[in-house]
Amino acid sequence: MEVLDVVDGQQCLTRFEILLAALREVARSLGQTHIADLLAPLLLNAEGPQMQDPRTERYKLHPTAYDRTLFRDLIDLNLDGLRASTALAALVVAAIQRSFFERIPAPP
C-alpha cells in the first residue's frame, strides 16, 4: 500500500500556482506582457530587506523537498527552459517506468 503525506490544502495550492505559472507563460507567448506582469506577484514574493535568503524565500509556496526542484523550475522557467530541466526529465522518466511496470503481469 502506498503511503502519502498530505498537508491539508497544499496539493490544491500547488496546482493553482502551477496553473498561474502556465497562464503567465501563455500571456508572454502571446505578447501580453501586462497580463504576465499582473500574474508574477501571485507566484513570487517581492524581494526586500525582510528576506534573509531571497533565493528561497522568493516563492509563495514551498512544496516538500522531493517536489521542490521541479516546482521551482515550473515557476521560474519558460517552456524552452522546462524542456531542458533535469527535474522535469527525471519526473517523466519515473512516470514512464511506473507505467511500464504497471503493465507487467504479476508472477503466478
N, C-alpha and C positions, 0 to 999 in steps of 0.2 A: 504494500500500500504506500502510495506517495504521500509524503507529509509536506505541507506548505505552511510557512509562517506568513500570516496576512495581518498587516496593520490596517484597522478599520478605515476605509476610505482611501487608502494610499493608492490602490490599483486604479480607482476612478480618477483620482487627481493626476496620476501618471499618464493615463490615456488622454486626459484632457490637455495636459501640457504637450504631449506628442502631437495631438490634433492642432493646437495653436501653432506649434513649430511648422507643421506641414502647411497650414494656411499662410503663414508668413512667407514660406518658400514659394507658394503658388503666387502670392501677391508680387514677390520680387521678380519671378519669371515673366509675369505679365506687365512689368514695368510700373506697378502700383506701389512705388516706394513709400508713399504716405500711409498706406494701409499696413505695410510691413513695419514701418516705424511705430505705428499705434500698437501693434502686437508685441513688439520687442519687450516693453516693460512688464508685460504679463508673464514673460519667460525668465527674465533676468532681473536681479536687484541692481539698483543704481550703486555705482562704486562711490565710496565716501570714506571719511576718516573713521567711521564706526566699524569698518571691516578690518579684522586682524589678518585674514588671509583671503584677499579678493579673488584669487584663483578658484577657490572652492565655495566661498560664501556668495558668489555672484548668482548662483542658481536658486530659484524659488523653491525647488523641490530637491530632496536628497534621497534617491532610492537606496535600496540595500547595496552593499559593496559588490555583490555579484552582478547587479544590473547597472551600476553607476557609470562605467566607461561607455557602454552602449547608449545610455540615456543622455549623457553629456554630448556624445557625438551627434545624436539626433537633434539636440538643441543648438549646437554650435556650427555644424557643418551644412553646406549646401548639398544638392544632390550629387554632384561630382565628388565632393569630399566624402560623402557617405559610401559611394561606390568603392572608394579606396580604403574605407575604415576596416581595420583588422578586427575590431569588436563586432561589427556587423557581419563580417565574413565568418567569424567563429560561431555566431548565432545561427547563420544559415547552414553551416556545416553540421552543427548539432541537430538542427531540425531535420536535415536530410538523413542523418544517421538514425535518428529516432524513428522517422518514417520507414526507413529500410528495415530496421529491426522489428518494428511492429508487424511487418508483412511476413516475417519468417515464422513458419508454424512451430508451435511448441513441440518439443520431443515427446514421443508417446510414453 
